[in-house]
Amino acid sequence: MLDMSANSTPKQGRAGLLGGRFSEATDEFVEAFTASIEFDQRLYRQDIEGSKAHARMLTHISVLTDDECAQIVDGLSRIESEIEAGQLAWRVELEDVHMNIESRLIELIGDVGKKLHTGRSRNDQVATDIRLYLREAIDELIALETDLLGGILELADAHTTTIMPGFTHLQAAQPVTFGHHVMAWFEMLWRDRERLRDCRRRVNVLPLGAAALAGTPYKPDRNFLAKALGFDSVCENSLDAVSDRDFAIEFCAATALTLTHLSRWCEELVLWSSQQFSFVELPDRFCTGSSIMPQKKNPDVPELVRGKTGRVNGHLIALLTLMKSQPLAYNKDNQEDKEPLFDAVDTLHGCLTAMNGLVPNIEPNINAMREAATLGYTTATDLADYLVRRDVPFRDAHELVGGAVQRAVSQGKPLEALSLEELNGPGEDRIGEDVYQILTPDGSVAARDHFGGTAPAQVNAAIERARQRL
């Protein structure tokens, strides 16, 4: 809820900076309902950075004098210091971060401050602020993802020969190495990082200079602004520049997909750390206890990451819905873009930070993993492949091995414990003594010695390629 009383000064509101058109003061509820200062004050640095560049551009095209520009820039720097020191009282009646900063600037330097808004609108101003904010956020997230990718590589490198069961349908399917499994996480996150990098290109386009919707007669030097603010290019169309938020939607889509991947990892960690699996031990500092059961060690961090995925999925739907029926150009609806976007940034940042602390400290239970890989007849496909190499058509081999598995199940034995007669079945002799070399998890894994396979040599090669990519 908005605090309508704390640090409030007498109202200037729309009867002041924005009130010339109106014959009565804005209703107090409407002021609070339409204000965004509670959340968009987060953009103060970007707003000040954009305003300084705008002032310098106005000086460049001879709209402001050098002295006026200097006063404005100095005043903005002072406001930034006030904000960071907690000395600026944000005023709800001034609606947003832009008007709060401009109002304070006028208080500090007088009428010269009123010239700052020449040739721009809050429409292109806020679009610029959001892009500046999101560009910085993406850079921070990419750095966190890069750190996490490095942590995954270290974990994989330590376990290129650690055997575990690979699963389909959550049923033990074939043996793999833990290093190979973890490298699947690497590939997911690598694509996520690439999506963020690609998204950044479309974020880093300058809307400033589009003004309210049609441009401005002052003929701003937008390339000057782009260079000053570090943008790669300039929005081509003034209507589009101020009204679309597809760059924010794209970011939330990339964030939702990243968290979907993290959620899948966390689901595995929750399962693997349970007594039923006992595949991994999670560090105590990333777990919590129970209020009633003293024996419990709950994987709360992975569970929360898994849960927060739904939160960001919701933000993506919210932004898509926000934009779906807006006519050109800017509409007040777009004020609703910031809270979902800010929370998506914060949520992914927090989850990546958590995973950076968690993943490098996972301790695999090597013995439990290996034992699990011997259950469930995970080398049955290797037996079928063995028969294929002896010129048995695969479908026939599949049927023969199915019979062997049935005999093993009926006796409560693993495949490798069956005699050759039991493996072959009645009237068959195509399976020889050498089969026992491939009916072990190690033999199964070693046989997948090709690009992308789970053989330790291939996992080592994949890790080295990944290091080169990083």
Backbone torsions as a table, in degrees:
resi	resn	phi	psi	omega
1	MET	NA	145.5	176.9
2	LEU	-71.1	137.1	173.0
3	ASP	-84.6	109.8	-173.6
4	MET	-88.9	0.2	-173.8
5	SER	-124.0	-35.7	-171.1
6	ALA	-63.5	131.4	175.2
7	ASN	55.4	25.7	-177.8
8	SER	-84.7	135.9	175.7
9	THR	-103.7	167.6	179.9
10	PRO	-53.1	141.4	-170.8
11	LYS	-68.3	131.8	166.9
12	GLN	-101.2	-51.4	170.5
13	GLY	48.8	-153.2	-176.2
14	ARG	-78.7	-7.5	171.1
15	ALA	-79.5	-9.2	-179.9
16	GLY	-104.5	-98.3	-174.5
17	LEU	-62.6	-33.1	-173.2
18	LEU	-120.2	13.6	-167.5
19	GLY	-100.1	6.3	-174.1
20	GLY	-60.9	-30.8	-176.3
21	ARG	-79.0	-19.1	-167.1
22	PHE	-101.9	148.1	-179.6
23	SER	-100.2	-6.6	176.7
24	GLU	-142.8	158.2	-179.1
25	ALA	-69.1	150.7	178.1
26	THR	-66.4	138.4	176.7
27	ASP	-56.5	140.9	-176.1
28	GLU	-61.5	-39.2	177.1
29	PHE	-64.2	-42.9	-179.0
30	VAL	-62.9	-39.5	176.2
31	GLU	-56.3	-46.4	-179.7
32	ALA	-70.0	-39.4	-176.6
33	PHE	-66.8	-36.5	-176.1
34	THR	-94.1	-8.2	-179.2
35	ALA	-74.5	149.4	177.3
36	SER	-124.5	6.0	-172.7
37	ILE	-62.6	-26.9	-178.9
38	GLU	-59.3	-33.5	-178.2
39	PHE	-115.1	-28.6	-175.3
40	ASP	-84.7	-0.9	173.8
41	GLN	-62.9	-17.7	175.2
42	ARG	-57.6	-23.2	-176.2
43	LEU	-89.0	12.9	-171.2
44	TYR	-60.4	-40.7	-178.3
45	ARG	-65.5	-42.5	179.8
46	GLN	-66.9	-38.1	179.6
47	ASP	-64.3	-41.8	179.9
48	ILE	-69.6	-40.7	178.2
49	GLU	-61.5	-44.3	178.6
50	GLY	-66.1	-37.5	179.9
51	SER	-68.1	-37.9	176.3
52	LYS	-62.9	-43.7	179.2
53	ALA	-64.2	-39.4	179.2
54	HIS	-63.8	-42.5	178.6
55	ALA	-61.8	-42.3	179.8
56	ARG	-67.7	-34.9	176.5
57	MET	-67.2	-41.3	177.7
58	LEU	-62.0	-34.2	175.3
59	THR	-69.7	-40.2	179.0
60	HIS	-59.3	-35.2	-180.0
61	ILE	-100.1	14.9	172.4
62	SER	68.1	28.9	172.2
63	VAL	-87.9	-35.8	173.7
64	LEU	-111.9	153.0	172.9
65	THR	-84.0	165.3	177.3
66	ASP	-59.2	-39.9	-179.0
67	ASP	-66.9	-41.8	178.7
68	GLU	-62.9	-41.7	178.8
69	CYS	-62.1	-43.6	-179.4
70	ALA	-62.2	-41.7	178.2
71	GLN	-62.5	-42.7	-179.0
72	ILE	-65.4	-47.0	-178.6
73	VAL	-63.6	-43.4	178.3
74	ASP	-63.5	-41.5	178.8
75	GLY	-63.1	-41.6	178.6
76	LEU	-64.4	-39.4	177.7
77	SER	-63.2	-39.1	178.9
78	ARG	-65.3	-40.7	178.6
79	ILE	-63.4	-40.3	178.6
80	GLU	-60.7	-41.2	178.2
81	SER	-65.1	-40.2	178.4
82	GLU	-62.0	-43.3	-179.3
83	ILE	-63.1	-45.9	-176.7
84	GLU	-69.4	-22.9	175.9
85	ALA	-89.5	1.0	-179.2
86	GLY	71.2	25.5	-174.7
87	GLN	-99.1	-11.8	-179.3
88	LEU	-89.8	125.8	177.2
89	ALA	-87.7	109.2	178.4
90	TRP	-69.0	133.5	-174.2
91	ARG	-113.8	119.6	-177.6
92	VAL	-60.1	-36.6	-176.7
93	GLU	-68.0	-13.1	175.2
94	LEU	-92.6	6.6	169.6
95	GLU	74.5	-61.6	-166.0
96	ASP	-142.6	178.6	-178.5
97	VAL	-63.0	-35.2	-176.4
98	HIS	-64.9	-48.5	-177.1
99	MET	-73.2	-31.4	176.2
100	ASN	-63.7	-44.4	-179.9
101	ILE	-69.6	-42.5	179.9
102	GLU	-64.5	-40.9	179.0
103	SER	-62.3	-42.4	178.9
104	ARG	-66.8	-36.7	178.4
105	LEU	-61.5	-42.4	179.2
106	ILE	-65.3	-38.2	176.0
107	GLU	-60.3	-37.8	-174.9
108	LEU	-79.0	-43.0	-171.3
109	ILE	-119.9	2.7	174.8
110	GLY	78.0	-147.9	-170.6
111	ASP	-62.3	-25.7	177.8
112	VAL	-59.8	-34.4	178.8
113	GLY	-63.3	-26.4	179.5
114	LYS	-70.9	-15.4	-178.7
115	LYS	-83.6	-13.5	-174.6
116	LEU	-60.4	-35.9	-173.0
117	HIS	-82.3	4.2	178.1
118	THR	-58.5	127.3	173.8
119	GLY	77.4	14.0	174.5
120	ARG	-142.8	167.0	178.3
121	SER	-127.7	160.6	171.7
122	ARG	-62.4	-20.5	-179.9
123	ASN	-65.4	-50.7	178.4
124	ASP	-78.9	-23.5	178.3
125	GLN	-66.2	-48.6	-177.8
126	VAL	-70.2	-36.1	177.6
127	ALA	-61.6	-38.2	177.3
128	THR	-68.2	-45.0	-179.6
129	ASP	-58.3	-45.4	-177.5
130	ILE	-64.1	-40.8	-180.0
131	ARG	-66.5	-39.9	176.3
132	LEU	-62.4	-44.5	179.6
133	TYR	-62.2	-47.7	-174.5
134	LEU	-69.1	-35.1	176.9
135	ARG	-59.7	-45.0	178.9
136	GLU	-66.0	-40.9	179.7
137	ALA	-63.5	-42.1	179.6
138	ILE	-61.9	-41.8	179.1
139	ASP	-60.8	-41.2	178.4
140	GLU	-66.6	-40.5	-179.9
141	LEU	-67.5	-39.7	177.1
142	ILE	-62.0	-39.9	178.2
143	ALA	-63.1	-41.9	177.5
144	LEU	-65.0	-40.4	179.0
145	GLU	-66.0	-37.2	178.0
146	THR	-63.8	-42.3	176.5
147	ASP	-61.0	-42.8	-178.6
148	LEU	-67.3	-38.6	175.8
149	LEU	-59.6	-41.3	177.2
150	GLY	-63.4	-40.6	178.1
151	GLY	-64.5	-38.2	177.1
152	ILE	-62.9	-42.6	179.8
153	LEU	-61.3	-41.5	179.8
154	GLU	-64.4	-40.7	178.7
155	LEU	-65.5	-44.0	179.6
156	ALA	-63.5	-41.8	-176.7
157	ASP	-62.7	-30.1	-179.7
158	ALA	-79.2	-8.8	-172.5
159	HIS	-138.2	41.3	179.5
160	THR	-71.7	-17.8	179.7
161	THR	-115.4	3.6	179.4
162	THR	-75.3	118.8	-175.8
163	ILE	-86.2	137.1	173.5
164	MET	-146.9	163.5	174.8
165	PRO	-78.5	136.7	166.3
166	GLY	-88.1	149.1	-172.7
167	PHE	-119.7	145.9	158.2
168	THR	-130.7	141.5	-176.3
169	HIS	57.8	23.7	-176.0
170	LEU	61.0	21.3	173.3
171	GLN	-108.4	140.5	178.1
172	ALA	-56.9	127.1	-173.1
173	ALA	-114.9	-63.9	179.2
174	GLN	-146.0	152.0	176.7
175	PRO	-67.7	142.3	172.3
176	VAL	-137.4	176.1	171.9
177	THR	-98.7	150.0	177.1
178	PHE	-60.7	-38.1	177.1
179	GLY	-59.5	-39.7	179.0
180	HIS	-65.6	-42.1	179.5
181	HIS	-62.1	-46.2	-179.0
182	VAL	-65.1	-32.3	177.6
183	MET	-68.5	-21.2	170.9
184	ALA	-65.2	-38.7	173.9
185	TRP	-59.5	-42.5	-179.9
186	PHE	-56.9	-46.6	-177.2
187	GLU	-63.9	-38.5	177.0
188	MET	-59.9	-50.7	-175.9
189	LEU	-69.4	-31.9	176.5
190	TRP	-59.8	-45.9	178.7
191	ARG	-64.6	-37.3	177.9
192	ASP	-61.5	-42.6	179.3
193	ARG	-65.3	-39.4	178.4
194	GLU	-64.9	-36.4	177.8
195	ARG	-65.1	-40.5	177.8
196	LEU	-64.3	-41.4	178.3
197	ARG	-60.8	-41.8	-179.5
198	ASP	-68.6	-40.0	176.5
199	CYS	-59.4	-39.3	-178.3
200	ARG	-58.5	-34.0	179.0
201	ARG	-60.1	-41.2	-178.3
202	ARG	-80.9	-23.4	172.9
203	VAL	-69.1	-38.1	-168.9
204	ASN	-85.6	53.3	178.0
205	VAL	-126.3	131.8	-170.0
206	LEU	-84.3	123.1	172.1
207	PRO	-91.1	-18.8	-174.3
208	LEU	-59.5	136.9	-175.0
209	GLY	107.7	-14.9	176.2
210	ALA	-75.8	-17.9	-177.9
211	ALA	58.9	-140.7	-173.9
212	ALA	-69.5	-44.3	179.2
213	LEU	-167.9	-21.5	-169.0
214	ALA	-118.1	6.3	-172.6
215	GLY	89.1	-168.4	-175.4
216	THR	-143.5	145.1	-179.6
217	PRO	-72.1	-5.5	180.0
218	TYR	-77.8	-5.0	177.8
219	LYS	53.1	63.8	-178.3
220	PRO	-64.3	148.3	174.7
221	ASP	-87.8	92.0	-173.4
222	ARG	-73.1	-28.6	175.4
223	ASN	-67.2	-35.4	174.1
224	PHE	-59.5	-45.8	179.8
225	LEU	-63.8	-44.0	-178.7
226	ALA	-60.1	-43.6	179.8
227	LYS	-66.1	-42.3	-178.1
228	ALA	-64.1	-33.6	-175.5
229	LEU	-101.3	1.7	175.7
230	GLY	77.3	24.6	176.7
231	PHE	-85.4	146.8	-179.1
232	ASP	-75.7	-31.1	-176.1
233	SER	-157.5	-177.6	-174.8
234	VAL	-121.0	139.0	175.7
235	CYS	-57.4	131.8	-173.0
236	GLU	-75.5	-33.7	-171.4
237	ASN	-122.0	127.9	-173.4
238	SER	-66.5	-36.0	177.7
239	LEU	-63.2	-47.9	-179.4
240	ASP	-64.9	-38.4	-174.3
241	ALA	-58.5	-39.2	-173.9
242	VAL	-94.4	-14.8	-167.9
243	SER	-109.6	-24.1	-175.5
244	ASP	-93.5	149.1	175.5
245	ARG	-126.6	30.2	-178.0
246	ASP	-63.2	-29.2	178.5
247	PHE	-65.2	-35.6	177.4
248	ALA	-72.6	-38.2	177.0
249	ILE	-64.1	-43.5	178.9
250	GLU	-60.8	-41.8	177.7
251	PHE	-60.9	-46.2	-179.5
252	CYS	-64.7	-33.2	176.4
253	ALA	-65.5	-44.1	178.3
254	ALA	-64.6	-38.1	178.8
255	THR	-66.6	-43.4	179.5
256	ALA	-62.1	-39.9	179.9
257	LEU	-69.2	-39.3	176.3
258	THR	-60.3	-46.2	-179.5
259	LEU	-69.2	-29.3	173.8
260	THR	-61.5	-41.6	176.7
261	HIS	-65.9	-47.5	178.6
262	LEU	-59.2	-36.9	179.5
263	SER	-63.5	-38.6	178.5
264	ARG	-65.2	-42.8	176.6
265	TRP	-59.4	-45.5	-175.4
266	CYS	-66.2	-35.1	174.8
267	GLU	-59.8	-41.5	177.9
268	GLU	-65.5	-41.5	179.9
269	LEU	-64.7	-37.4	177.1
270	VAL	-62.9	-45.8	179.0
271	LEU	-65.4	-49.9	-173.7
272	TRP	-64.1	-30.2	-178.5
273	SER	-85.0	-3.7	178.4
274	SER	-76.4	159.5	179.3
275	GLN	-63.5	-27.8	-178.4
276	GLN	-67.5	-30.0	176.9
277	PHE	-102.3	-54.3	-176.8
278	SER	54.8	37.7	178.8
279	PHE	-80.7	-33.2	-176.2
280	VAL	-137.3	156.8	171.2
281	GLU	-114.3	125.8	177.4
282	LEU	-92.5	146.6	-180.0
283	PRO	-60.7	140.4	-177.8
284	ASP	-55.8	-35.6	-175.1
285	ARG	-69.3	-10.1	177.2
286	PHE	-108.3	15.9	179.4
287	CYS	-130.3	167.7	177.9
288	THR	-133.7	167.8	178.4
289	GLY	-99.0	-176.8	179.3
290	SER	-103.7	148.8	178.8
291	SER	-74.2	-15.8	-176.3
292	ILE	-127.0	-28.4	-175.4
293	MET	-107.2	103.7	-172.1
294	PRO	-67.2	-16.1	-177.7
295	GLN	-84.4	-9.8	-169.3
296	LYS	-76.2	142.8	169.8
297	LYS	-131.6	97.9	-171.0
298	ASN	-91.2	133.7	-180.0
299	PRO	-81.0	63.1	-172.3
300	ASP	-63.5	-36.2	-177.9
301	VAL	-64.4	-51.7	176.0
302	PRO	-60.3	-35.6	179.0
303	GLU	-64.9	-39.7	179.9
304	LEU	-68.7	-40.1	176.1
305	VAL	-60.1	-43.8	177.4
306	ARG	-59.4	-42.4	-179.0
307	GLY	-70.2	-37.1	-177.5
308	LYS	-69.2	-15.4	176.6
309	THR	-59.7	-42.4	178.9
310	GLY	-62.6	-33.3	179.0
311	ARG	-61.4	-46.9	-177.9
312	VAL	-74.5	-34.6	173.0
313	ASN	-56.3	-39.5	178.1
314	GLY	-64.0	-39.1	178.1
315	HIS	-63.2	-38.7	178.0
316	LEU	-61.9	-46.0	179.0
317	ILE	-63.9	-38.3	179.6
318	ALA	-61.1	-44.5	-178.6
319	LEU	-70.2	-39.1	176.5
320	LEU	-60.9	-42.8	-180.0
321	THR	-68.0	-37.6	178.6
322	LEU	-56.9	-40.1	-173.1
323	MET	-90.5	-14.3	-162.6
324	LYS	-64.9	-24.8	-175.7
325	SER	-129.9	22.5	-179.9
326	GLN	-84.1	127.7	171.3
327	PRO	-76.2	158.9	174.3
328	LEU	-69.4	143.0	6.4
329	ALA	-109.1	-106.5	-176.2
330	TYR	-72.0	142.5	172.7
331	ASN	-133.4	154.2	-178.2
332	LYS	-61.6	-21.2	175.7
333	ASP	-48.6	-36.2	-173.0
334	ASN	-66.7	-11.1	172.2
335	GLN	-61.5	-25.7	-178.2
336	GLU	-79.7	3.7	-179.4
337	ASP	-78.7	-23.8	-166.3
338	LYS	-77.9	-45.5	-176.9
339	GLU	-61.7	-46.0	175.4
340	PRO	-61.7	-41.1	-179.0
341	LEU	-64.9	-48.1	-179.8
342	PHE	-59.5	-44.1	-177.4
343	ASP	-69.3	-34.6	176.0
344	ALA	-62.1	-43.2	177.1
345	VAL	-60.8	-50.5	-177.1
346	ASP	-62.4	-40.6	-176.5
347	THR	-67.2	-47.2	179.3
348	LEU	-65.1	-39.5	178.4
349	HIS	-59.5	-46.3	-179.9
350	GLY	-64.8	-42.2	-178.7
351	CYS	-66.6	-41.4	178.3
352	LEU	-65.6	-39.2	176.9
353	THR	-61.2	-44.0	178.6
354	ALA	-62.4	-44.8	-178.0
355	MET	-68.6	-31.1	175.7
356	ASN	-64.1	-32.4	177.2
357	GLY	-80.7	-29.6	-172.9
358	LEU	-86.0	-52.0	-169.7
359	VAL	-57.6	-47.6	-178.2
360	PRO	-65.6	-13.6	-176.4
361	ASN	-107.3	12.8	173.7
362	ILE	-69.7	133.4	178.6
363	GLU	-114.2	104.4	179.0
364	PRO	-68.5	141.7	172.4
365	ASN	-90.4	92.5	-170.1
366	ILE	-60.7	-41.7	-177.6
367	ASN	-66.6	-42.7	-179.8
368	ALA	-65.5	-39.7	177.8
369	MET	-62.2	-46.9	-178.4
370	ARG	-63.1	-43.6	179.7
371	GLU	-60.5	-41.6	179.6
372	ALA	-64.5	-31.6	-179.8
373	ALA	-71.0	-18.0	178.4
374	THR	-87.7	-10.3	-179.3
375	LEU	-94.9	161.5	174.6
376	GLY	77.6	11.3	175.3
377	TYR	56.3	47.3	-174.7
378	THR	-71.6	-11.8	178.2
379	THR	-98.5	11.8	-179.4
380	ALA	-60.7	-39.4	179.1
381	THR	-65.2	-34.0	176.7
382	ASP	-63.3	-37.4	177.2
383	LEU	-65.3	-41.4	176.8
384	ALA	-62.7	-42.8	178.3
385	ASP	-63.1	-36.2	176.5
386	TYR	-58.7	-44.5	179.7
387	LEU	-67.6	-37.9	177.9
388	VAL	-60.3	-40.4	178.1
389	ARG	-65.9	-13.1	175.3
390	ARG	-104.0	26.9	173.1
391	ASP	68.5	23.8	171.8
392	VAL	-90.2	124.9	177.6
393	PRO	-55.3	144.2	-171.6
394	PHE	-58.0	-40.9	-178.2
395	ARG	-65.3	-35.6	175.1
396	ASP	-68.4	-41.0	178.4
397	ALA	-61.6	-41.0	178.8
398	HIS	-57.9	-43.6	-178.7
399	GLU	-68.9	-41.6	179.5
400	LEU	-62.2	-43.9	-179.4
401	VAL	-68.0	-37.8	175.7
402	GLY	-56.4	-39.8	176.6
403	GLY	-65.4	-40.6	178.6
404	ALA	-63.2	-41.8	178.4
405	VAL	-62.4	-40.6	179.2
406	GLN	-61.8	-40.5	178.6
407	ARG	-66.7	-37.8	178.3
408	ALA	-66.1	-42.1	179.6
409	VAL	-62.2	-42.6	-177.3
410	SER	-64.7	-26.6	179.5
411	GLN	-98.7	-4.0	-178.5
412	GLY	67.0	34.7	-177.9
413	LYS	-117.9	153.7	167.3
414	PRO	-73.8	162.2	-177.9
415	LEU	-56.8	-43.6	-174.4
416	GLU	-68.2	-11.0	178.3
417	ALA	-89.1	-8.3	178.5
418	LEU	-76.2	148.9	173.7
419	SER	-73.5	167.4	177.7
420	LEU	-61.0	-37.3	179.1
421	GLU	-63.2	-40.5	179.6
422	GLU	-70.7	-36.2	177.6
423	LEU	-67.0	-42.8	-177.3
424	ASN	-71.3	-40.5	-175.2
425	GLY	87.2	171.9	-175.9
426	PRO	-58.1	128.4	174.1
427	GLY	74.0	10.2	-177.8
428	GLU	-116.3	148.8	176.9
429	ASP	-146.3	24.9	-175.2
430	ARG	-80.3	-12.3	178.7
431	ILE	-98.1	123.9	-177.1
432	GLY	-106.2	-179.9	-177.0
433	GLU	-59.8	-30.0	-177.6
434	ASP	-67.8	-9.0	-177.6
435	VAL	-64.0	-28.7	-175.1
436	TYR	-66.4	-18.3	176.9
437	GLN	-70.8	-26.9	-176.8
438	ILE	-102.5	-3.5	-179.9
439	LEU	-90.8	16.9	175.3
440	THR	-106.5	153.3	176.1
441	PRO	-56.9	-39.0	-179.9
442	ASP	-64.5	-42.5	178.6
443	GLY	-65.0	-39.5	178.5
444	SER	-61.3	-46.6	-179.2
445	VAL	-65.1	-45.1	-177.3
446	ALA	-62.2	-28.7	-178.4
447	ALA	-69.7	-20.4	-178.7
448	ARG	-88.3	52.6	-173.0
449	ASP	-95.2	70.9	178.0
450	HIS	-146.9	166.8	-178.5
451	PHE	-54.4	124.1	-179.5
452	GLY	86.9	-3.4	-178.3
453	GLY	-83.7	176.5	-173.1
454	THR	-95.0	-1.6	178.3
455	ALA	-57.6	140.8	-177.6
456	PRO	-52.1	-39.3	179.0
457	ALA	-61.9	-38.4	-179.8
458	GLN	-72.5	-35.4	177.0
459	VAL	-66.0	-42.2	175.6
460	ASN	-59.0	-42.8	179.1
461	ALA	-65.3	-39.7	179.0
462	ALA	-64.3	-39.9	178.7
463	ILE	-63.5	-42.5	180.0
464	GLU	-65.0	-42.3	177.0
465	ARG	-62.0	-40.2	-179.8
466	ALA	-63.9	-39.4	178.3
467	ARG	-62.9	-38.0	178.1
468	GLN	-66.4	-37.7	178.7
469	ARG	-65.4	-39.1	179.6
470	LEU	-69.1	NA	NA
